[in-house]
Amino acid sequence: FRIHMCCGSPYDLQEFIDNAESIKKRYDLEKLQWVVQHGIMQEEHQPAKLAELGIDQTISLAFTFGKADMYRDRVGAQVLPMLNPLRSLLDAGVNTAASSDWGPSSPWEQMQLAVTHKMYPSGASNAGPRQVVTREQAFWMWTSGAKVLRW
């Protein structure tokens, strides 16, 4: 039994985490091996909780590239440190797979975005301490990291 949950905000991610904790405890489960899809915005404590529960994640840098300017303009700059926290996910031990979801469609450009966190159309960067990974880590997320999908 596997669950894949699409989470777009830290609030729905927290609701998923809370429910996962409850189910894990109620049924005395080990690592859940469930998958968060997107997990676009995460608070600082959430990656560690995902790792503790054995929840993996797929992530798309297109959300930084194509929507970070909009999030900043509509919600405020305080959301940017929460956006696509790749570094936090890897440091916490969350198995993380990269995906394109939508443009740019080239995996090579997506890997570059994992390093630069470039925002479009402003050209600004959201490359904070919770975001940036190395080229090798970006490549891993696009190749071996895809094991989280267990195909």
DRENDO-1510 file (C-alpha; in Angstrom, 1 decimal, always signed):
<recs>
REC; n; res; u; v; w
REC; 1; PHE; +0.0; +0.0; +0.0 .
REC; 2; ARG; +1.6; +3.3; -1.2 .
REC; 3; ILE; +0.4; +6.8; -1.1 .
REC; 4; HIS; +1.6; +9.6; -3.4 .
REC; 5; MET; +0.5; +13.0; -2.1 .
REC; 6; CYS; +0.8; +16.2; -4.1 .
REC; 7; CYS; +1.6; +19.1; -1.7 .
REC; 8; GLY; +1.8; +22.7; -2.8 .
REC; 9; SER; +2.1; +24.5; +0.5 .
REC; 10; PRO; +3.8; +23.9; +3.9 .
REC; 11; TYR; +0.3; +23.7; +5.4 .
REC; 12; ASP; -1.0; +20.8; +3.3 .
REC; 13; LEU; +2.4; +19.1; +3.7 .
REC; 14; GLN; +2.1; +19.4; +7.5 .
REC; 15; GLU; -1.4; +17.9; +7.3 .
REC; 16; PHE; +0.0; +15.0; +5.3 .
REC; 17; ILE; +2.9; +14.6; +7.8 .
REC; 18; ASP; +0.5; +14.6; +10.8 .
REC; 19; ASN; -1.8; +12.0; +9.1 .
REC; 20; ALA; +1.2; +9.8; +8.2 .
REC; 21; GLU; +2.5; +9.9; +11.8 .
REC; 22; SER; -0.9; +8.9; +13.1 .
REC; 23; ILE; -1.2; +6.0; +10.6 .
REC; 24; LYS; +2.4; +4.8; +11.2 .
REC; 25; LYS; +1.8; +4.7; +14.9 .
REC; 26; ARG; -1.7; +3.2; +14.8 .
REC; 27; TYR; -0.7; +0.3; +12.6 .
REC; 28; ASP; +2.9; -0.1; +13.9 .
REC; 29; LEU; +4.5; +0.5; +10.5 .
REC; 30; GLU; +8.2; +0.8; +9.8 .
REC; 31; LYS; +9.3; +3.3; +7.1 .
REC; 32; LEU; +6.2; +4.3; +5.1 .
REC; 33; GLN; +7.9; +4.5; +1.6 .
REC; 34; TRP; +5.2; +7.0; +0.6 .
REC; 35; VAL; +6.0; +9.8; -1.8 .
REC; 36; VAL; +5.4; +13.5; -1.6 .
REC; 37; GLN; +5.0; +14.9; -5.1 .
REC; 38; HIS; +6.2; +18.5; -5.6 .
REC; 39; GLY; +6.4; +19.6; -1.9 .
REC; 40; ILE; +7.0; +23.0; -3.4 .
REC; 41; MET; +7.2; +24.9; -0.1 .
REC; 42; GLN; +8.5; +23.5; +3.1 .
REC; 43; GLU; +9.1; +24.9; +6.6 .
REC; 44; GLU; +12.6; +24.2; +8.1 .
REC; 45; HIS; +11.5; +21.2; +10.2 .
REC; 46; GLN; +9.6; +19.4; +7.5 .
REC; 47; PRO; +12.4; +17.6; +5.6 .
REC; 48; ALA; +13.6; +16.0; +8.8 .
REC; 49; LYS; +10.1; +14.8; +9.6 .
REC; 50; LEU; +9.8; +13.3; +6.1 .
REC; 51; ALA; +13.0; +11.4; +6.5 .
REC; 52; GLU; +12.0; +10.1; +9.9 .
REC; 53; LEU; +8.7; +8.8; +8.5 .
REC; 54; GLY; +10.4; +7.2; +5.5 .
REC; 55; ILE; +8.6; +9.5; +3.0 .
REC; 56; ASP; +10.4; +10.2; -0.2 .
REC; 57; GLN; +9.9; +13.1; -2.5 .
REC; 58; THR; +9.7; +14.1; -6.2 .
REC; 59; ILE; +10.5; +17.7; -7.0 .
REC; 60; SER; +10.5; +20.0; -10.0 .
REC; 61; LEU; +12.7; +23.1; -10.3 .
REC; 62; ALA; +10.2; +24.5; -12.8 .
REC; 63; PHE; +8.3; +25.8; -9.8 .
REC; 64; THR; +11.2; +28.0; -8.9 .
REC; 65; PHE; +11.9; +28.9; -12.5 .
REC; 66; GLY; +8.3; +29.7; -13.5 .
REC; 67; LYS; +6.6; +30.7; -10.3 .
REC; 68; ALA; +9.0; +32.1; -7.7 .
REC; 69; ASP; +8.6; +35.6; -9.0 .
REC; 70; MET; +4.8; +35.3; -8.7 .
REC; 71; TYR; +5.0; +33.8; -5.2 .
REC; 72; ARG; +7.3; +36.7; -4.1 .
REC; 73; ASP; +5.1; +39.3; -5.7 .
REC; 74; ARG; +1.8; +38.0; -4.4 .
REC; 75; VAL; +2.7; +36.5; -1.0 .
REC; 76; GLY; +6.0; +38.2; -0.1 .
REC; 77; ALA; +9.7; +37.5; -0.1 .
REC; 78; GLN; +9.4; +35.5; +3.1 .
REC; 79; VAL; +8.2; +32.5; +1.0 .
REC; 80; LEU; +11.4; +32.2; -1.0 .
REC; 81; PRO; +13.5; +30.3; +1.6 .
REC; 82; MET; +10.7; +27.7; +1.7 .
REC; 83; LEU; +10.7; +27.1; -2.1 .
REC; 84; ASN; +12.2; +23.9; -3.4 .
REC; 85; PRO; +14.5; +23.3; -0.4 .
REC; 86; LEU; +16.7; +20.7; -2.2 .
REC; 87; ARG; +19.7; +21.1; +0.1 .
REC; 88; SER; +17.5; +20.6; +3.2 .
REC; 89; LEU; +15.9; +17.5; +1.8 .
REC; 90; LEU; +19.2; +15.9; +0.9 .
REC; 91; ASP; +20.8; +16.9; +4.2 .
REC; 92; ALA; +17.8; +15.4; +6.1 .
REC; 93; GLY; +18.2; +12.1; +4.2 .
REC; 94; VAL; +15.0; +12.3; +2.2 .
REC; 95; ASN; +15.3; +10.2; -1.0 .
REC; 96; THR; +14.6; +12.9; -3.6 .
REC; 97; ALA; +13.9; +12.5; -7.3 .
REC; 98; ALA; +13.9; +15.4; -9.8 .
REC; 99; SER; +11.3; +15.8; -12.5 .
REC; 100; SER; +10.4; +18.2; -15.2 .
REC; 101; ASP; +6.6; +18.4; -14.8 .
REC; 102; TRP; +6.6; +21.4; -17.1 .
REC; 103; GLY; +9.2; +23.6; -18.8 .
REC; 104; PRO; +12.0; +23.8; -19.3 .
REC; 105; SER; +11.6; +20.3; -20.7 .
REC; 106; SER; +15.3; +19.5; -20.9 .
REC; 107; PRO; +16.6; +17.6; -18.0 .
REC; 108; TRP; +20.0; +19.3; -18.4 .
REC; 109; GLU; +18.3; +22.7; -17.9 .
REC; 110; GLN; +16.5; +21.4; -14.9 .
REC; 111; MET; +19.8; +20.2; -13.4 .
REC; 112; GLN; +21.2; +23.6; -14.0 .
REC; 113; LEU; +18.2; +25.1; -12.2 .
REC; 114; ALA; +19.0; +22.9; -9.2 .
REC; 115; VAL; +22.3; +24.6; -8.9 .
REC; 116; THR; +21.3; +28.2; -9.8 .
REC; 117; HIS; +17.6; +28.4; -8.7 .
REC; 118; LYS; +17.1; +31.0; -11.4 .
REC; 119; MET; +13.7; +32.7; -11.5 .
REC; 120; TYR; +11.9; +33.7; -14.6 .
REC; 121; PRO; +11.2; +36.3; -15.9 .
REC; 122; SER; +13.1; +38.4; -13.4 .
REC; 123; GLY; +16.4; +36.5; -13.8 .
REC; 124; ALA; +16.8; +36.7; -10.0 .
REC; 125; SER; +18.0; +33.7; -8.1 .
REC; 126; ASN; +16.5; +31.9; -5.1 .
REC; 127; ALA; +19.8; +30.2; -4.3 .
REC; 128; GLY; +19.7; +30.2; -0.5 .
REC; 129; PRO; +21.3; +27.8; +2.0 .
REC; 130; ARG; +18.2; +25.5; +1.9 .
REC; 131; GLN; +18.1; +25.3; -1.9 .
REC; 132; VAL; +21.5; +24.9; -3.6 .
REC; 133; VAL; +22.9; +21.4; -4.5 .
REC; 134; THR; +26.0; +20.5; -6.5 .
REC; 135; ARG; +25.9; +19.4; -10.1 .
REC; 136; GLU; +26.6; +15.9; -9.0 .
REC; 137; GLN; +23.7; +15.9; -6.6 .
REC; 138; ALA; +21.4; +17.4; -9.3 .
REC; 139; PHE; +22.5; +14.6; -11.7 .
REC; 140; TRP; +21.9; +12.0; -8.9 .
REC; 141; MET; +18.3; +13.3; -8.4 .
REC; 142; TRP; +17.6; +12.9; -12.1 .
REC; 143; THR; +19.1; +9.4; -12.3 .
REC; 144; SER; +19.5; +7.2; -9.2 .
REC; 145; GLY; +17.2; +9.4; -7.2 .
REC; 146; ALA; +14.3; +8.3; -9.3 .
REC; 147; LYS; +14.3; +5.0; -7.4 .
REC; 148; VAL; +11.8; +6.6; -5.0 .
REC; 149; LEU; +9.2; +5.9; -7.6 .
REC; 150; ARG; +10.0; +2.2; -7.4 .
REC; 151; TRP; +9.1; +1.4; -11.1 .
</recs>
